[in-house]
Amino acid sequence: MVMKVSKAIFKAKACELFRHVEMLGEPVVVTDRGEPTIEIRLYRSKRQDPLELLRASILHFHVEHAPGVEEASAVELVSGPALVEQED
């Protein structure tokens, strides 16, 4: 759960709040008059583009056509549900 603190509390306890974020990995939201203004969270390096991660990862791709099935349908059957989105 996200911890929310006012600017005044953040000013007084900044080091303690930084340690909290570092140790538990939970973000802290600093508010100003009850409105969120800043989020303090662990640093995440830039993620690579998912397509770049997959580039050159397929060594061989072979589609066998079922008798009486159109080519587009055969490709859909082979690559369909297994390549659906992964959760992040």
C-alpha positions in Angstrom: 0.0 0.0 0.0 1.2 3.5 -0.8 2.2 5.6 2.2 1.0 9.3 2.1 2.7 12.0 4.1 2.4 15.8 4.2 5.2 18.1 3.1 5.8 19.1 6.7 6.2 15.4 7.8 8.4 14.7 4.8 10.6 17.6 5.7 11.1 16.4 9.2 11.5 12.7 8.4 13.0 12.6 4.8 15.9 10.2 5.7 13.6 7.8 7.5 11.1 7.8 4.6 14.0 7.2 2.1 15.1 4.2 4.1 11.5 3.0 4.2 11.3 3.1 0.4 14.7 1.4 0.0 14.0 -1.4 2.4 10.4 -2.2 1.6 10.2 -1.0 -1.9 6.9 0.7 -1.2 6.4 4.2 -2.7 5.8 7.3 -0.6 3.5 10.0 -1.9 4.1 13.5 -0.5 1.0 15.7 -0.4 0.5 19.4 -0.3 -2.8 20.4 1.3 -4.1 16.9 0.9 -3.3 16.7 -2.9 -0.5 14.3 -4.1 2.4 16.3 -5.5 5.5 14.0 -5.5 6.0 10.2 -5.5 9.2 8.8 -4.1 9.9 5.2 -5.3 12.8 2.9 -6.0 14.8 3.8 -9.1 14.0 1.6 -12.1 16.4 1.6 -15.0 14.9 2.1 -18.4 13.4 -1.1 -19.7 14.3 -2.4 -23.1 11.7 -2.5 -25.8 10.0 -5.9 -25.7 10.6 -6.3 -29.4 14.3 -5.7 -29.0 14.4 -8.5 -26.4 12.8 -10.8 -28.9 14.9 -9.8 -31.9 16.9 -12.8 -33.2 15.4 -15.1 -30.5 13.5 -17.2 -33.1 15.9 -19.6 -34.7 13.3 -21.5 -36.9 9.6 -20.9 -37.7 7.7 -23.6 -39.5 4.0 -23.6 -40.2 2.3 -26.8 -41.2 -0.9 -26.3 -43.0 -3.8 -28.5 -42.1 -5.8 -30.0 -45.1 -8.7 -27.7 -46.0 -7.6 -24.8 -43.7 -6.7 -21.5 -45.2 -3.2 -20.3 -44.7 -4.1 -17.4 -42.4 -6.1 -19.7 -40.2 -3.3 -22.2 -39.9 -0.9 -19.5 -38.8 -3.4 -18.3 -36.2 -3.8 -21.8 -34.8 0.0 -22.2 -34.4 0.7 -18.8 -32.9 -2.6 -17.9 -31.3 -3.1 -18.1 -27.6 0.5 -19.0 -26.6 1.6 -15.5 -27.7 -1.0 -13.5 -25.8 0.3 -10.6 -23.6 2.3 -11.3 -20.5 1.6 -9.5 -17.2 4.2 -7.0 -16.2 
